[in-house]
Amino acid sequence: MRPTGPDVTARAQPRRAGGDTGAPWEFFLLTLALSLPVYGLSRWVHIAGTPKNMPVLDAALAFVPLTAALILAARHEGAPGAARLLRRAVDLGRIRAKRWYAPVLLLAPFTLLVTYAGMHLLGVDLPDQPRLPIAAMAVLPFAFLVAAVGEELGWTGYATDPLQHRWGPLAAGLVVGTVWWAWHIPSILASGQTPLLIALGALGAIGGRVLWVWIYNGSGGSVGAIILTHAVSNVCGSYVPSVPTPALGPVTAALAAAVAGVWWARSSRGGGLRGRTRGAGSTGSPSDADRPPGKL
């Protein structure tokens, strides 16, 4: 007779890449460790006129989260776990409700438009970003898409679900957003941003990540959706030089506060800002009890 029981069942269920069983704190530390050489080299390698005036080696830095996530997925699950993580880059089939393509594609343009209007009405004058040549503008969408794959398979595909399963979607967004922003600080300083822009950028990064967790859950746990959201955000932030990317911070934070308010209202009705529930990265029955925490 084949043995059964809790121990055998536990052994038969491999850890998923990311999912609700990932190791986010290991991921954060490993990402930092792997980033240190790139930070060091960036001090000596600089090309003027890059999008957002970012260090050119940020192109390599974008793939550090993916590298860290693959190392940890392979360590905990072997090659199958790493392969599953990679496949999540093209998991747009998870988006059952097609209305979620609206925030994926329109969140960044909407935020940019509202910010531009606010700066114009209030007479706010912030330093312009470098103006990009036409040839660069034609190539950059693809480059930004590839870079977003390198980042989001780590930040979203590996780290987000275990955090929101333990603390809820709002806390997961705040934690990942804070670490994500801190990870960019060397690049932010190298780009020459003023203290005001750095503060506004923190609002934008942390608030933006809260919004992206909202989109992630609403899209059925699609990492591909967040890859597109990230790429569109970078395109918008680079193509309008009169609105520096950190200027989007206040509007982004206001939108994130609105989403947090909805989550909070749902939690008062049992929707859950905290507590362990089946999350967006899980598989199983799509019943109400199995919905991702905070899904609208």
N, C-alpha and C positions, 0 to 999 in steps of 0.2 A: 504494500500500500504506500502511496506517495505521502510523505510527511506534510502535515498542514499545521497551522497555528500562527500566532502573532509573529514569532521570530522568523519563520520561513517567509511569511508574507512581506515582512519588512525587508528581508534580503532580496526578495524578488522584485521590489520596486526601486529602480535606480533613481538617484537624485537627478532632477531636471536641471538643464543649463539655466541658471537664474531661477525662474519659477518662484515658488514660495520657499525654496530651501537653499538659496544661494548664500554666499558669505559676503555681504556688502562691505563690512569693515575691512576684511582682508582685501577686497577689491580696491577700496579707497587707498589703503596703504601701499599696495602693489603698484597702483597707478601712479602714485606720488613717486615711489622709488624709481620706476621706469622713466618718469618724466625728468628727473634731475639732470641726466646728461644732456637732454635737449635744452633745458633751461640754460645750462652752462654754455653750450655752443652758440645759443641765440645771441649772447652778448657780443660775439665776434662776427656774426653773419647777419648783415642787414642790407635790404634793398629798398630804396625809396619808392613810393608810389603804389605800394601793395594795398589791397582792400582793407579799409579801416586802419591803415598804417601798421598792420600787424607784422610781427617778425616773420620772415620767410620760412623759418623752420617750424612754424605752427602747422605747416602742411604735414610734417612728420608727427608732430604732437597729437594730431587728430586721431592717429591710429594707436595711441598708447592705451586708451580705455579698452579697445577691442582686444589688444594683445593681452592685457591683464585678465580680461574676462575669459579668453580662450585658455590661458594657463590654468586658471582656477577651475573652469569647467572640465578640462582634461584631467586635472588632478583628482577631482571628486567623482567624475563619471567616465573618464577615459575618452577615446576618440568619438564615440557616439554622442556624448554630451556636447563636445565642441562642434560637431557637425550640426546638431539640433540648434545650437546657438546661432551658427552662421545662417541657417535656413530662415531664421526669424527676420532677416533683412528683407525678405520678399513675402511676408505673411499678410499681404493686403486682403487676402481672402477672409481674414477674420472680421473685416468690417462688414457686418451684416446690414446695419442701418446706414445707407449711403449718405444720409444727411450729415454724417460726421466728416465727410470730405469738405464741407463748408468751413469749419474751423481749421482743418488741416491746411487748406489752401488760402484762406482769407483772413486768418487771425493776424498774420504779420502785416499785410497791406492795410488792414483796418487800423491797427495800432499806429502804423507809420502815418496814415492820413490824419488821424485825430491828433497825433503829436505835432505834425506840421501845422495844422490849423491852430492849435494852441500856441505854438511858438510865434506864429504870425500875429495872432490877436493880442498876445501879451507883449509883443516886441522883444522876445527873448532872442539873444544872439549868442550862439555857441560856435566854437571852432569847427570849420568845415572838415570833412574827411577828404582824402585824395580823390580827385576826379579820375575815373577809369577810362582808358582808351576803348574804342568800339570793339577792337579785337578781343580784349580781355573780357568785356561784357558778354561777348558771344560764347566764350569758353567757360567762364566761371560757374554757370549753373551746373554743369556736369561735375566740375571740380568740387563744388559745395555739396553736391549729392553724395559723391564718393566719401568726402570727409565726414559727412553726417553719418554714413554707415559706420565709419571707424569709431565715432563717438557714441552713437546711440545703442549699438549692440552691447556696449558696456554700461552706460548710465541707465538706460531704460531696460534693455534686454536682460541684464544680469542683476543690477542692484535695486531696481525699483520695487519689484514684487515682494521680495522678502521684507523690505522695510514697511510697505503698506499693509502687509499681512500681520505684522506685529503691532504697528502703531497707527494704521489708517492712512488714507491717501494724502491728506493735508500734511501730516508730519513727514511722509515720504517725500513729497514735493519740496518741503522746506529743507530737509536734510540733504537730499541730492542737489537741490539748487544751491545751497550754501557751499557744499564741497565743490561743485562744478564751478562756481564763481571763484572760489579760493584757488582752484587749480589753474585758472586763467590769470591770476594776479601778476605773475612775472611777465606775461605777454602784455597785459594792460599797462604795466609800468614802462615796458620797452616801447610801447606805441606812443608814449608821451602824453597820456591823458592827465587832465587837471584833477585835483581832489574832488571838485564838484562832479565831474564826469565819472570818476571812480565810484562815488557814492550813488549816483543815478544808475550806474551800471549794475551795482549790487542789487538795487531794487528790481531792475529788469531781469537779471539772471534768476534770482530767487522766485520772483513773481511769475516769470515765464515758465519756470520748471513746474510750479504748481498747476499752471494752465495745461502744460504738456501732460502731466499725470492725469488730469481731467480728460483730455483728448484720448490718451492711451486707454483708459478704462472704458470710455464711451465707444471707442472703436473696437472693442472686444479684445483688448490686449495686443493690438497690432504695433509691433516695433517699426514696421515699414511705414505706418502712418506718422510716427514721430520722426523718422528719418526725413520724410517729405516736409513735415512741419519745420524741422531744423534747417533744411536746405532752403526753403522758401524764405525763412527768416533772415538767413545770411545774404540771400540775393537782394532782398528789400533793403537791408541795412547797408549794403555796399553800393547800390546803384543810385541812392539819393544822397549826395555828399553834403547838402545843406542841413541835413538832419543827422548828426552823429548818432551812432547806435545807442550809446548810453542814455540819450535824451528820451528814448522810449520808456525808460524806467517808471516814471509816475503813472502813465496810462496802463502799462503792463501790470503794475502792482494793484491799481484800482480794479482791473478786470479779475485779477487773482483773488482779491478780497471779495468780489461778488461771487465767484465760484466757491470760495471757502464758506461764505454765508449760506449758499444752497446746501453744501455738504453738512453744515452745522444744523440747518433746519431738518434735513433728512435724518440726521443722527438722533434728533429729538423724537422722531417717529420710528426709530429702530433701524434706520438705514446704516448707521455705523461709521463714525469717524475713527473709531478704535476697534480693536478686537480682531481675532483671526477669523476670516471667512475665506472661501475659495476665491482666488484672485484671477486677474486677467490673463496671467501666464499659465493657468491651470487648464486641465481638460476635464471633461465630464458633463453631466447633465446641465443644460442651460436653464435650470429652474430659478425662481426668484431667490432662493436661498443660496444659489451658487453664483450670483452675479458678483462682479468685482466690487470691492468696497468703494462707495462714493459714486457708482455709476448712475447717470441721470436717466 
